Amino acid sequence: VMVDPVETSSGHTFERSAIEKRFADGNNLCPLTTTSLDTSILRPNKTLRQSIEEWKDRNTMIQIASMKPKLLSEEEEKVLHCLGLLKDLCEQRDLHREWVVLENYIPVLIELLGKKNRDIRTRVLVILFILAKNSDDTKERIAKVDNAIESIVRFLGRRIEERMLAVALLLELSRSESVRDCIGKVQGCILLLVTMSSSDDIQAARDASELLEN
């Protein structure tokens, strides 16, 4: 699939990087017609580019919708694979994150925090952080899921990697005033944060201290 389609002087469209490499190699003949091309003329094919982007968006929407049931699979490798794909999609574009939230992934992700597999849990914490970052709406959606905040707080008492991810997520969630109140009401949360604020891990200790200040 083309990324940057351009039209040459022959009227045919090619991927910019491919045709520019052809010119750089000293070949100025059209790959389709073998006629000589004016190497100074490369016009962006905006119509084709828009069509390609729309096609990609449709495929991504279908992919996001189709992955959700797979996260409920009993096969851990399948769940981990889907979480990896979901994380990649969420990191690519704000729009992808919006689609994930609108597909109501958050309750499913919160449910996965209860899995015995630590890799599943850590990937979910990372995805929740990505979704929550800079989005008050997503923060509030997370807080509205039954026992979501309590589930995340419990990770503060677990192994270091999970503790670090959980405190970073809670810190991000606390940037919403309504969610901040929910965090403070969770039994044992303050004590766990005070303990973490004296941790040897500098970033975790800093996040815990900032969360306490909030």
Backbone as JSON Lines, residues from 0, in Angstrom:
{"i":0,"aa":"V","n":[0.85,-1.19,0.0],"ca":[0.0,0.0,0.0],"c":[0.89,1.25,0.0]}
{"i":1,"aa":"M","n":[0.58,2.17,-0.87],"ca":[1.37,3.39,-0.96],"c":[1.19,4.26,0.28]}
{"i":2,"aa":"V","n":[2.26,4.96,0.63],"ca":[2.24,5.89,1.75],"c":[2.19,7.33,1.24]}
{"i":3,"aa":"D","n":[2.99,7.62,0.21],"ca":[3.05,8.98,-0.35],"c":[2.99,8.88,-1.87]}
{"i":4,"aa":"P","n":[1.78,8.66,-2.44],"ca":[1.66,8.52,-3.89],"c":[1.87,9.83,-4.63]}
{"i":5,"aa":"V","n":[2.67,9.78,-5.68],"ca":[2.92,10.98,-6.49],"c":[2.71,10.64,-7.97]}
{"i":6,"aa":"E","n":[2.25,11.64,-8.71],"ca":[2.01,11.48,-10.14],"c":[3.19,12.04,-10.91]}
{"i":7,"aa":"T","n":[3.67,11.27,-11.88],"ca":[4.82,11.69,-12.69],"c":[4.34,12.43,-13.93]}
{"i":8,"aa":"S","n":[5.27,12.89,-14.74],"ca":[4.93,13.62,-15.96],"c":[4.21,12.74,-16.97]}
{"i":9,"aa":"S","n":[4.27,11.42,-16.78],"ca":[3.57,10.51,-17.7],"c":[2.1,10.34,-17.32]}
{"i":10,"aa":"G","n":[1.74,10.88,-16.14],"ca":[0.37,10.76,-15.68],"c":[0.12,9.54,-14.81]}
{"i":11,"aa":"H","n":[1.15,8.72,-14.61],"ca":[1.02,7.53,-13.78],"c":[1.5,7.83,-12.36]}
{"i":12,"aa":"T","n":[0.93,7.08,-11.42],"ca":[1.22,7.32,-10.0],"c":[2.1,6.22,-9.42]}
{"i":13,"aa":"F","n":[3.09,6.63,-8.62],"ca":[4.0,5.69,-7.97],"c":[4.25,6.15,-6.53]}
{"i":14,"aa":"E","n":[4.8,5.27,-5.71],"ca":[5.23,5.65,-4.37],"c":[6.43,6.58,-4.5]}
{"i":15,"aa":"R","n":[6.39,7.72,-3.79],"ca":[7.43,8.73,-3.91],"c":[8.83,8.15,-3.7]}
{"i":16,"aa":"S","n":[9.02,7.42,-2.6],"ca":[10.36,6.91,-2.28],"c":[10.89,5.99,-3.38]}
{"i":17,"aa":"A","n":[9.99,5.21,-4.0],"ca":[10.4,4.27,-5.05],"c":[10.82,5.0,-6.33]}
{"i":18,"aa":"I","n":[10.01,5.97,-6.75],"ca":[10.32,6.68,-7.99],"c":[11.53,7.59,-7.81]}
{"i":19,"aa":"E","n":[11.68,8.18,-6.61],"ca":[12.86,9.03,-6.36],"c":[14.13,8.2,-6.36]}
{"i":20,"aa":"K","n":[14.05,6.98,-5.84],"ca":[15.22,6.09,-5.86],"c":[15.57,5.73,-7.3]}
{"i":21,"aa":"R","n":[14.55,5.5,-8.11],"ca":[14.75,5.17,-9.53],"c":[15.48,6.32,-10.24]}
{"i":22,"aa":"F","n":[15.03,7.54,-9.95],"ca":[15.68,8.71,-10.55],"c":[17.13,8.84,-10.04]}
{"i":23,"aa":"A","n":[17.32,8.61,-8.74],"ca":[18.65,8.72,-8.15],"c":[19.62,7.71,-8.75]}
{"i":24,"aa":"D","n":[19.08,6.57,-9.17],"ca":[19.91,5.53,-9.78],"c":[20.2,5.82,-11.25]}
{"i":25,"aa":"G","n":[19.7,6.95,-11.75],"ca":[19.99,7.35,-13.12],"c":[18.98,6.87,-14.14]}
{"i":26,"aa":"N","n":[17.86,6.31,-13.68],"ca":[16.84,5.79,-14.58],"c":[15.66,6.74,-14.58]}
{"i":27,"aa":"N","n":[15.46,7.45,-15.7],"ca":[14.35,8.41,-15.77],"c":[13.23,7.95,-16.69]}
{"i":28,"aa":"L","n":[13.17,6.62,-16.92],"ca":[12.11,6.07,-17.76],"c":[10.93,5.62,-16.89]}
{"i":29,"aa":"C","n":[9.72,5.86,-17.4],"ca":[8.52,5.45,-16.67],"c":[8.47,3.93,-16.56]}
{"i":30,"aa":"P","n":[8.28,3.38,-15.37],"ca":[8.24,1.93,-15.2],"c":[7.13,1.24,-15.99]}
{"i":31,"aa":"L","n":[6.07,1.99,-16.32],"ca":[4.94,1.4,-17.03],"c":[4.99,1.61,-18.53]}
{"i":32,"aa":"T","n":[5.4,2.81,-18.94],"ca":[5.35,3.13,-20.38],"c":[6.74,3.2,-21.02]}
{"i":33,"aa":"T","n":[7.78,3.2,-20.19],"ca":[9.19,3.33,-20.61],"c":[9.47,4.65,-21.34]}
{"i":34,"aa":"T","n":[8.54,5.61,-21.26],"ca":[8.8,6.92,-21.84],"c":[9.66,7.73,-20.88]}
{"i":35,"aa":"S","n":[10.38,8.7,-21.42],"ca":[11.26,9.52,-20.6],"c":[10.42,10.44,-19.71]}
{"i":36,"aa":"L","n":[10.82,10.53,-18.42],"ca":[10.09,11.34,-17.46],"c":[10.85,12.61,-17.12]}
{"i":37,"aa":"D","n":[10.09,13.68,-16.84],"ca":[10.68,14.91,-16.33],"c":[10.88,14.71,-14.83]}
{"i":38,"aa":"T","n":[12.11,14.55,-14.4],"ca":[12.4,14.21,-12.99],"c":[12.04,15.33,-12.02]}
{"i":39,"aa":"S","n":[11.77,16.53,-12.54],"ca":[11.43,17.66,-11.66],"c":[9.92,17.68,-11.33]}
{"i":40,"aa":"I","n":[9.16,16.82,-12.02],"ca":[7.71,16.82,-11.82],"c":[7.27,15.58,-11.03]}
{"i":41,"aa":"L","n":[6.9,15.81,-9.8],"ca":[6.3,14.76,-8.95],"c":[5.17,15.43,-8.18]}
{"i":42,"aa":"R","n":[3.95,15.23,-8.65],"ca":[2.79,15.88,-8.04],"c":[2.12,14.94,-7.04]}
{"i":43,"aa":"P","n":[1.91,15.4,-5.79],"ca":[1.21,14.56,-4.81],"c":[-0.18,14.18,-5.32]}
{"i":44,"aa":"N","n":[-0.49,12.89,-5.28],"ca":[-1.81,12.42,-5.7],"c":[-2.7,12.42,-4.44]}
{"i":45,"aa":"K","n":[-3.29,13.58,-4.14],"ca":[-4.04,13.76,-2.91],"c":[-5.29,12.89,-2.86]}
{"i":46,"aa":"T","n":[-5.94,12.72,-4.0],"ca":[-7.16,11.92,-4.04],"c":[-6.87,10.47,-3.68]}
{"i":47,"aa":"L","n":[-5.81,9.91,-4.28],"ca":[-5.44,8.53,-3.99],"c":[-4.98,8.39,-2.55]}
{"i":48,"aa":"R","n":[-4.21,9.37,-2.08],"ca":[-3.72,9.31,-0.7],"c":[-4.89,9.31,0.29]}
{"i":49,"aa":"Q","n":[-5.9,10.15,0.04],"ca":[-7.06,10.2,0.92],"c":[-7.8,8.86,0.9]}
{"i":50,"aa":"S","n":[-7.93,8.26,-0.28],"ca":[-8.61,6.97,-0.41],"c":[-7.86,5.89,0.37]}
{"i":51,"aa":"I","n":[-6.52,5.93,0.29],"ca":[-5.69,4.95,1.01],"c":[-5.87,5.12,2.52]}
{"i":52,"aa":"E","n":[-5.87,6.38,2.98],"ca":[-6.04,6.65,4.41],"c":[-7.41,6.18,4.9]}
{"i":53,"aa":"E","n":[-8.43,6.42,4.1],"ca":[-9.78,5.97,4.48],"c":[-9.85,4.45,4.53]}
{"i":54,"aa":"W","n":[-9.19,3.78,3.59],"ca":[-9.16,2.31,3.55],"c":[-8.43,1.78,4.79]}
{"i":55,"aa":"K","n":[-7.32,2.42,5.15],"ca":[-6.57,2.01,6.34],"c":[-7.41,2.19,7.6]}
{"i":56,"aa":"D","n":[-8.13,3.33,7.67],"ca":[-8.96,3.6,8.85],"c":[-10.06,2.56,8.99]}
{"i":57,"aa":"R","n":[-10.71,2.2,7.87],"ca":[-11.76,1.18,7.93],"c":[-11.2,-0.14,8.42]}
{"i":58,"aa":"N","n":[-10.03,-0.51,7.9],"ca":[-9.4,-1.77,8.31],"c":[-9.05,-1.75,9.8]}
{"i":59,"aa":"T","n":[-8.55,-0.59,10.28],"ca":[-8.19,-0.47,11.69],"c":[-9.42,-0.58,12.58]}
{"i":60,"aa":"M","n":[-10.51,0.06,12.18],"ca":[-11.75,-0.02,12.95],"c":[-12.24,-1.46,13.05]}
{"i":61,"aa":"I","n":[-12.16,-2.18,11.93],"ca":[-12.58,-3.59,11.92],"c":[-11.66,-4.41,12.81]}
{"i":62,"aa":"Q","n":[-10.37,-4.13,12.74],"ca":[-9.38,-4.85,13.56],"c":[-9.65,-4.63,15.05]}
{"i":63,"aa":"I","n":[-9.89,-3.38,15.42],"ca":[-10.14,-3.06,16.83],"c":[-11.4,-3.78,17.33]}
{"i":64,"aa":"A","n":[-12.44,-3.74,16.52],"ca":[-13.69,-4.39,16.92],"c":[-13.54,-5.91,17.03]}
{"i":65,"aa":"S","n":[-12.75,-6.49,16.13],"ca":[-12.62,-7.96,16.09],"c":[-11.71,-8.5,17.2]}
{"i":66,"aa":"M","n":[-10.84,-7.68,17.76],"ca":[-9.91,-8.16,18.78],"c":[-10.55,-8.29,20.16]}
{"i":67,"aa":"K","n":[-11.58,-7.52,20.4],"ca":[-12.17,-7.48,21.75],"c":[-12.62,-8.85,22.26]}
{"i":68,"aa":"P","n":[-13.36,-9.65,21.48],"ca":[-13.76,-10.98,21.97],"c":[-12.56,-11.9,22.26]}
{"i":69,"aa":"K","n":[-11.47,-11.71,21.5],"ca":[-10.29,-12.56,21.67],"c":[-9.6,-12.33,23.01]}
{"i":70,"aa":"L","n":[-9.81,-11.14,23.58],"ca":[-9.2,-10.85,24.88],"c":[-9.84,-11.67,26.0]}
{"i":71,"aa":"L","n":[-11.01,-12.21,25.72],"ca":[-11.71,-13.03,26.71],"c":[-11.37,-14.51,26.57]}
{"i":72,"aa":"S","n":[-10.44,-14.81,25.65],"ca":[-10.04,-16.21,25.42],"c":[-9.33,-16.79,26.64]}
{"i":73,"aa":"E","n":[-9.44,-18.11,26.79],"ca":[-8.73,-18.81,27.86],"c":[-7.28,-19.09,27.47]}
{"i":74,"aa":"E","n":[-6.96,-18.87,26.17],"ca":[-5.6,-19.1,25.69],"c":[-4.76,-17.86,25.95]}
{"i":75,"aa":"E","n":[-3.84,-17.96,26.89],"ca":[-3.06,-16.8,27.32],"c":[-2.22,-16.2,26.2]}
{"i":76,"aa":"E","n":[-1.66,-17.05,25.34],"ca":[-0.83,-16.55,24.25],"c":[-1.66,-15.7,23.29]}
{"i":77,"aa":"K","n":[-2.89,-16.12,23.05],"ca":[-3.78,-15.35,22.17],"c":[-4.11,-14.0,22.8]}
{"i":78,"aa":"V","n":[-4.35,-13.99,24.11],"ca":[-4.64,-12.75,24.82],"c":[-3.44,-11.81,24.77]}
{"i":79,"aa":"L","n":[-2.25,-12.35,25.02],"ca":[-1.04,-11.54,25.01],"c":[-0.79,-10.96,23.62]}
{"i":80,"aa":"H","n":[-1.04,-11.77,22.58],"ca":[-0.85,-11.29,21.2],"c":[-1.79,-10.13,20.91]}
{"i":81,"aa":"C","n":[-3.06,-10.27,21.3],"ca":[-4.04,-9.21,21.07],"c":[-3.69,-7.95,21.84]}
{"i":82,"aa":"L","n":[-3.22,-8.12,23.07],"ca":[-2.82,-6.95,23.87],"c":[-1.65,-6.23,23.23]}
{"i":83,"aa":"G","n":[-0.73,-6.99,22.64],"ca":[0.41,-6.38,21.95],"c":[-0.04,-5.56,20.76]}
{"i":84,"aa":"L","n":[-0.97,-6.11,19.97],"ca":[-1.52,-5.38,18.82],"c":[-2.28,-4.14,19.27]}
{"i":85,"aa":"L","n":[-3.05,-4.3,20.34],"ca":[-3.84,-3.18,20.86],"c":[-2.94,-2.05,21.35]}
{"i":86,"aa":"K","n":[-1.87,-2.4,22.02],"ca":[-0.91,-1.4,22.51],"c":[-0.3,-0.64,21.34]}
{"i":87,"aa":"D","n":[0.1,-1.37,20.3],"ca":[0.7,-0.73,19.12],"c":[-0.28,0.25,18.47]}
{"i":88,"aa":"L","n":[-1.53,-0.17,18.34],"ca":[-2.54,0.69,17.72],"c":[-2.78,1.95,18.57]}
{"i":89,"aa":"C","n":[-2.83,1.77,19.87],"ca":[-3.07,2.91,20.77],"c":[-1.92,3.91,20.72]}
{"i":90,"aa":"E","n":[-0.73,3.43,20.5],"ca":[0.44,4.32,20.46],"c":[0.54,5.07,19.13]}
{"i":91,"aa":"Q","n":[-0.11,4.55,18.1],"ca":[0.03,5.14,16.76],"c":[-0.69,6.47,16.6]}
{"i":92,"aa":"R","n":[-1.95,6.53,17.04],"ca":[-2.76,7.73,16.77],"c":[-3.77,7.98,17.89]}
{"i":93,"aa":"D","n":[-4.07,9.25,18.12],"ca":[-5.12,9.61,19.09],"c":[-6.45,8.99,18.66]}
{"i":94,"aa":"L","n":[-6.69,8.98,17.35],"ca":[-7.95,8.46,16.82],"c":[-8.13,6.99,17.18]}
{"i":95,"aa":"H","n":[-7.05,6.22,17.12],"ca":[-7.13,4.81,17.48],"c":[-7.54,4.64,18.94]}
{"i":96,"aa":"R","n":[-7.0,5.49,19.79],"ca":[-7.35,5.42,21.21],"c":[-8.83,5.73,21.43]}
{"i":97,"aa":"E","n":[-9.33,6.7,20.67],"ca":[-10.75,7.04,20.76],"c":[-11.62,5.86,20.35]}
{"i":98,"aa":"W","n":[-11.22,5.18,19.28],"ca":[-11.99,4.02,18.8],"c":[-11.99,2.9,19.83]}
{"i":99,"aa":"V","n":[-10.84,2.69,20.47],"ca":[-10.74,1.64,21.49],"c":[-11.68,1.94,22.65]}
{"i":100,"aa":"V","n":[-11.71,3.19,23.07],"ca":[-12.59,3.59,24.18],"c":[-14.06,3.45,23.77]}
{"i":101,"aa":"L","n":[-14.4,3.88,22.55],"ca":[-15.77,3.79,22.08],"c":[-16.23,2.36,21.89]}
{"i":102,"aa":"E","n":[-15.29,1.45,21.63],"ca":[-15.63,0.03,21.51],"c":[-15.82,-0.62,22.89]}
{"i":103,"aa":"N","n":[-15.75,0.21,23.92],"ca":[-15.98,-0.24,25.3],"c":[-14.98,-1.31,25.74]}
{"i":104,"aa":"Y","n":[-13.72,-1.07,25.45],"ca":[-12.65,-1.98,25.86],"c":[-12.34,-1.88,27.34]}
{"i":105,"aa":"I","n":[-12.61,-0.72,27.95],"ca":[-12.13,-0.48,29.31],"c":[-12.62,-1.53,30.31]}
{"i":106,"aa":"P","n":[-13.92,-1.89,30.35],"ca":[-14.34,-2.93,31.3],"c":[-13.63,-4.27,31.07]}
{"i":107,"aa":"V","n":[-13.36,-4.59,29.82],"ca":[-12.65,-5.84,29.5],"c":[-11.22,-5.78,30.03]}
{"i":108,"aa":"L","n":[-10.57,-4.65,29.85],"ca":[-9.19,-4.48,30.31],"c":[-9.13,-4.55,31.84]}
{"i":109,"aa":"I","n":[-10.08,-3.92,32.5],"ca":[-10.11,-3.96,33.97],"c":[-10.29,-5.4,34.45]}
{"i":110,"aa":"E","n":[-11.13,-6.15,33.76],"ca":[-11.35,-7.56,34.11],"c":[-10.05,-8.37,33.98]}
{"i":111,"aa":"L","n":[-9.25,-8.04,32.97],"ca":[-8.0,-8.75,32.74],"c":[-6.97,-8.49,33.83]}
{"i":112,"aa":"L","n":[-7.15,-7.42,34.6],"ca":[-6.22,-7.15,35.71],"c":[-6.29,-8.24,36.77]}
{"i":113,"aa":"G","n":[-7.35,-9.03,36.73],"ca":[-7.5,-10.11,37.7],"c":[-6.89,-11.44,37.25]}
{"i":114,"aa":"K","n":[-6.27,-11.45,36.07],"ca":[-5.67,-12.68,35.55],"c":[-4.44,-13.07,36.37]}
{"i":115,"aa":"K","n":[-4.16,-14.37,36.39],"ca":[-2.99,-14.87,37.12],"c":[-1.69,-14.58,36.37]}
{"i":116,"aa":"N","n":[-1.78,-14.47,35.05],"ca":[-0.59,-14.24,34.22],"c":[-0.09,-12.8,34.4]}
{"i":117,"aa":"R","n":[1.13,-12.65,34.92],"ca":[1.67,-11.32,35.21],"c":[1.89,-10.51,33.94]}
{"i":118,"aa":"D","n":[2.29,-11.18,32.85],"ca":[2.51,-10.47,31.59],"c":[1.22,-9.83,31.08]}
{"i":119,"aa":"I","n":[0.12,-10.54,31.24],"ca":[-1.18,-9.99,30.84],"c":[-1.49,-8.75,31.67]}
{"i":120,"aa":"R","n":[-1.29,-8.86,32.97],"ca":[-1.6,-7.74,33.86],"c":[-0.76,-6.51,33.54]}
{"i":121,"aa":"T","n":[0.54,-6.73,33.32],"ca":[1.41,-5.57,33.06],"c":[1.08,-4.91,31.72]}
{"i":122,"aa":"R","n":[0.74,-5.7,30.73],"ca":[0.37,-5.1,29.43],"c":[-0.92,-4.3,29.54]}
{"i":123,"aa":"V","n":[-1.84,-4.8,30.34],"ca":[-3.1,-4.07,30.53],"c":[-2.84,-2.74,31.24]}
{"i":124,"aa":"L","n":[-1.99,-2.72,32.24],"ca":[-1.67,-1.48,32.94],"c":[-1.06,-0.46,32.0]}
{"i":125,"aa":"V","n":[-0.2,-0.92,31.1],"ca":[0.42,-0.03,30.12],"c":[-0.63,0.55,29.18]}
{"i":126,"aa":"I","n":[-1.53,-0.3,28.68],"ca":[-2.57,0.17,27.76],"c":[-3.51,1.16,28.44]}
{"i":127,"aa":"L","n":[-3.89,0.87,29.67],"ca":[-4.77,1.79,30.4],"c":[-4.1,3.15,30.58]}
{"i":128,"aa":"F","n":[-2.79,3.14,30.83],"ca":[-2.05,4.41,30.96],"c":[-2.09,5.19,29.65]}
{"i":129,"aa":"I","n":[-1.85,4.49,28.55],"ca":[-1.85,5.14,27.22],"c":[-3.22,5.74,26.93]}
{"i":130,"aa":"L","n":[-4.27,4.98,27.25],"ca":[-5.63,5.45,26.99],"c":[-5.99,6.65,27.86]}
{"i":131,"aa":"A","n":[-5.55,6.61,29.11],"ca":[-5.92,7.67,30.07],"c":[-5.15,8.97,29.86]}
{"i":132,"aa":"K","n":[-3.96,8.87,29.3],"ca":[-3.09,10.05,29.19],"c":[-3.77,11.15,28.38]}
{"i":133,"aa":"N","n":[-3.84,12.32,28.99],"ca":[-4.39,13.53,28.36],"c":[-5.86,13.39,27.97]}
{"i":134,"aa":"S","n":[-6.59,12.49,28.61],"ca":[-8.02,12.35,28.31],"c":[-8.83,12.22,29.6]}
{"i":135,"aa":"D","n":[-9.46,13.31,30.0],"ca":[-10.29,13.28,31.21],"c":[-11.48,12.34,31.03]}
{"i":136,"aa":"D","n":[-12.01,12.29,29.82],"ca":[-13.15,11.41,29.56],"c":[-12.78,9.94,29.83]}
{"i":137,"aa":"T","n":[-11.61,9.53,29.34],"ca":[-11.18,8.14,29.55],"c":[-10.89,7.88,31.02]}
{"i":138,"aa":"K","n":[-10.28,8.85,31.69],"ca":[-10.03,8.71,33.13],"c":[-11.33,8.43,33.88]}
{"i":139,"aa":"E","n":[-12.36,9.21,33.54],"ca":[-13.65,9.05,34.22],"c":[-14.31,7.72,33.85]}
{"i":140,"aa":"R","n":[-14.13,7.28,32.62],"ca":[-14.68,5.99,32.2],"c":[-14.04,4.85,32.99]}
{"i":141,"aa":"I","n":[-12.74,4.95,33.2],"ca":[-12.04,3.93,33.98],"c":[-12.57,3.91,35.41]}
{"i":142,"aa":"A","n":[-12.72,5.09,36.0],"ca":[-13.17,5.19,37.39],"c":[-14.59,4.66,37.58]}
{"i":143,"aa":"K","n":[-15.4,4.73,36.52],"ca":[-16.8,4.3,36.62],"c":[-16.97,2.78,36.57]}
{"i":144,"aa":"V","n":[-15.94,2.07,36.12],"ca":[-16.02,0.6,36.07],"c":[-15.93,0.07,37.5]}
{"i":145,"aa":"D","n":[-16.82,-0.84,37.85],"ca":[-16.86,-1.38,39.22],"c":[-15.5,-1.91,39.66]}
{"i":146,"aa":"N","n":[-15.04,-1.42,40.8],"ca":[-13.79,-1.88,41.43],"c":[-12.53,-1.62,40.6]}
{"i":147,"aa":"A","n":[-12.63,-0.74,39.6],"ca":[-11.47,-0.47,38.76],"c":[-10.34,0.18,39.55]}
{"i":148,"aa":"I","n":[-10.65,1.27,40.25],"ca":[-9.62,1.98,41.01],"c":[-9.05,1.08,42.11]}
{"i":149,"aa":"E","n":[-9.94,0.33,42.79],"ca":[-9.49,-0.59,43.83],"c":[-8.53,-1.64,43.26]}
{"i":150,"aa":"S","n":[-8.86,-2.14,42.08],"ca":[-8.01,-3.16,41.44],"c":[-6.62,-2.6,41.13]}
{"i":151,"aa":"I","n":[-6.59,-1.37,40.64],"ca":[-5.3,-0.74,40.3],"c":[-4.49,-0.47,41.57]}
{"i":152,"aa":"V","n":[-5.16,0.01,42.61],"ca":[-4.48,0.31,43.89],"c":[-3.83,-0.95,44.45]}
{"i":153,"aa":"R","n":[-4.48,-2.1,44.31],"ca":[-3.93,-3.35,44.85],"c":[-2.55,-3.68,44.26]}
{"i":154,"aa":"F","n":[-2.31,-3.17,43.06],"ca":[-1.01,-3.45,42.42],"c":[0.13,-2.72,43.12]}
{"i":155,"aa":"L","n":[-0.18,-1.73,43.94],"ca":[0.86,-1.0,44.67],"c":[1.57,-1.91,45.68]}
{"i":156,"aa":"G","n":[0.94,-3.02,46.01],"ca":[1.55,-3.96,46.96],"c":[2.16,-5.17,46.29]}
{"i":157,"aa":"R","n":[2.3,-5.12,44.95],"ca":[2.84,-6.28,44.23],"c":[4.29,-6.05,43.82]}
{"i":158,"aa":"R","n":[4.77,-6.9,42.9],"ca":[6.17,-6.82,42.48],"c":[6.48,-5.47,41.85]}
{"i":159,"aa":"I","n":[7.77,-5.15,41.81],"ca":[8.22,-3.81,41.45],"c":[7.69,-3.33,40.1]}
{"i":160,"aa":"E","n":[7.7,-4.19,39.07],"ca":[7.25,-3.73,37.74],"c":[5.78,-3.33,37.78]}
{"i":161,"aa":"E","n":[4.97,-4.18,38.41],"ca":[3.55,-3.88,38.51],"c":[3.3,-2.65,39.38]}
{"i":162,"aa":"R","n":[4.07,-2.51,40.46],"ca":[3.94,-1.33,41.32],"c":[4.23,-0.05,40.55]}
{"i":163,"aa":"M","n":[5.3,-0.08,39.77],"ca":[5.7,1.1,39.01],"c":[4.63,1.51,38.0]}
{"i":164,"aa":"L","n":[4.09,0.51,37.28],"ca":[3.06,0.78,36.28],"c":[1.79,1.29,36.94]}
{"i":165,"aa":"A","n":[1.44,0.69,38.09],"ca":[0.21,1.06,38.78],"c":[0.28,2.48,39.33]}
{"i":166,"aa":"V","n":[1.41,2.86,39.92],"ca":[1.51,4.2,40.49],"c":[1.55,5.25,39.38]}
{"i":167,"aa":"A","n":[2.16,4.91,38.24],"ca":[2.17,5.85,37.11],"c":[0.75,6.04,36.57]}
{"i":168,"aa":"L","n":[0.01,4.94,36.5],"ca":[-1.38,5.02,36.03],"c":[-2.24,5.82,37.01]}
{"i":169,"aa":"L","n":[-2.1,5.55,38.3],"ca":[-2.88,6.28,39.31],"c":[-2.55,7.77,39.3]}
{"i":170,"aa":"L","n":[-1.27,8.08,39.07],"ca":[-0.87,9.49,39.0],"c":[-1.55,10.17,37.82]}
{"i":171,"aa":"E","n":[-1.57,9.49,36.68],"ca":[-2.23,10.05,35.49],"c":[-3.73,10.2,35.75]}
{"i":172,"aa":"L","n":[-4.35,9.2,36.36],"ca":[-5.78,9.26,36.65],"c":[-6.1,10.4,37.63]}
{"i":173,"aa":"S","n":[-5.18,10.67,38.54],"ca":[-5.42,11.69,39.57],"c":[-5.43,13.1,38.99]}
{"i":174,"aa":"R","n":[-5.04,13.25,37.74],"ca":[-5.08,14.58,37.1],"c":[-6.53,15.01,36.82]}
{"i":175,"aa":"S","n":[-7.46,14.06,36.97],"ca":[-8.89,14.38,36.92],"c":[-9.37,14.52,38.36]}
{"i":176,"aa":"E","n":[-9.95,15.65,38.69],"ca":[-10.34,15.92,40.07],"c":[-11.31,14.87,40.62]}
{"i":177,"aa":"S","n":[-12.29,14.48,39.81],"ca":[-13.29,13.52,40.29],"c":[-12.67,12.15,40.54]}
{"i":178,"aa":"V","n":[-11.72,11.76,39.69],"ca":[-11.06,10.47,39.87],"c":[-10.1,10.52,41.05]}
{"i":179,"aa":"R","n":[-9.47,11.68,41.26],"ca":[-8.55,11.85,42.38],"c":[-9.25,11.55,43.7]}
{"i":180,"aa":"D","n":[-10.49,11.99,43.81],"ca":[-11.27,11.74,45.03],"c":[-11.51,10.25,45.22]}
{"i":181,"aa":"C","n":[-11.77,9.56,44.11],"ca":[-12.01,8.1,44.17],"c":[-10.77,7.36,44.66]}
{"i":182,"aa":"I","n":[-9.6,7.8,44.18],"ca":[-8.35,7.14,44.57],"c":[-8.1,7.31,46.06]}
{"i":183,"aa":"G","n":[-8.31,8.52,46.55],"ca":[-8.06,8.8,47.97],"c":[-8.95,8.04,48.92]}
{"i":184,"aa":"K","n":[-10.1,7.59,48.43],"ca":[-11.07,6.89,49.28],"c":[-10.8,5.39,49.37]}
{"i":185,"aa":"V","n":[-9.89,4.88,48.54],"ca":[-9.62,3.44,48.56],"c":[-8.85,3.08,49.82]}
{"i":186,"aa":"Q","n":[-9.36,2.13,50.56],"ca":[-8.74,1.73,51.83],"c":[-7.32,1.22,51.61]}
{"i":187,"aa":"G","n":[-6.38,1.74,52.38],"ca":[-5.0,1.3,52.33],"c":[-4.15,2.0,51.28]}
{"i":188,"aa":"C","n":[-4.79,2.8,50.42],"ca":[-4.07,3.45,49.32],"c":[-2.99,4.41,49.85]}
{"i":189,"aa":"I","n":[-3.35,5.25,50.81],"ca":[-2.42,6.25,51.33],"c":[-1.2,5.58,51.95]}
{"i":190,"aa":"L","n":[-1.43,4.53,52.74],"ca":[-0.33,3.81,53.38],"c":[0.61,3.2,52.35]}
{"i":191,"aa":"L","n":[0.05,2.61,51.31],"ca":[0.87,2.01,50.26],"c":[1.7,3.07,49.54]}
{"i":192,"aa":"L","n":[1.1,4.23,49.31],"ca":[1.81,5.32,48.63],"c":[2.92,5.89,49.5]}
{"i":193,"aa":"V","n":[2.66,6.01,50.79],"ca":[3.69,6.5,51.72],"c":[4.88,5.55,51.71]}
{"i":194,"aa":"T","n":[4.6,4.25,51.7],"ca":[5.67,3.24,51.65],"c":[6.45,3.36,50.35]}
{"i":195,"aa":"M","n":[5.73,3.53,49.24],"ca":[6.39,3.65,47.93],"c":[7.22,4.91,47.82]}
{"i":196,"aa":"S","n":[6.8,5.96,48.48],"ca":[7.52,7.24,48.38],"c":[8.93,7.15,48.96]}
{"i":197,"aa":"S","n":[9.18,6.09,49.72],"ca":[10.52,5.86,50.28],"c":[11.23,4.73,49.55]}
{"i":198,"aa":"S","n":[10.7,4.36,48.38],"ca":[11.24,3.24,47.61],"c":[12.61,3.57,47.03]}
{"i":199,"aa":"D","n":[13.4,2.53,46.77],"ca":[14.71,2.71,46.13],"c":[14.57,3.09,44.67]}
{"i":200,"aa":"D","n":[13.41,2.74,44.09],"ca":[13.18,3.11,42.69],"c":[12.8,4.59,42.62]}
{"i":201,"aa":"I","n":[13.66,5.38,42.01],"ca":[13.5,6.84,42.02],"c":[12.21,7.29,41.36]}
{"i":202,"aa":"Q","n":[11.91,6.73,40.17],"ca":[10.71,7.16,39.44],"c":[9.44,6.79,40.2]}
{"i":203,"aa":"A","n":[9.39,5.56,40.72],"ca":[8.21,5.11,41.48],"c":[8.02,5.97,42.73]}
{"i":204,"aa":"A","n":[9.13,6.27,43.41],"ca":[9.06,7.1,44.63],"c":[8.58,8.5,44.29]}
{"i":205,"aa":"R","n":[9.06,9.03,43.17],"ca":[8.66,10.38,42.74],"c":[7.16,10.4,42.4]}
{"i":206,"aa":"D","n":[6.7,9.39,41.67],"ca":[5.29,9.32,41.28],"c":[4.4,9.18,42.53]}
{"i":207,"aa":"A","n":[4.84,8.35,43.46],"ca":[4.07,8.15,44.69],"c":[3.97,9.45,45.49]}
{"i":208,"aa":"S","n":[5.09,10.16,45.59],"ca":[5.09,11.43,46.33],"c":[4.19,12.47,45.67]}
{"i":209,"aa":"E","n":[4.24,12.54,44.34],"ca":[3.4,13.5,43.62],"c":[1.92,13.15,43.78]}
{"i":210,"aa":"L","n":[1.64,11.84,43.75],"ca":[0.26,11.4,43.92],"c":[-0.26,11.75,45.32]}
{"i":211,"aa":"L","n":[0.58,11.62,46.32],"ca":[0.2,11.99,47.69],"c":[-0.08,13.48,47.79]}
{"i":212,"aa":"E","n":[0.71,14.28,47.09],"ca":[0.53,15.73,47.11],"c":[-0.78,16.14,46.46]}
{"i":213,"aa":"N","n":[-1.18,15.34,45.44],"ca":[-2.45,15.65,44.73],"c":[-3.65,15.45,45.66]}
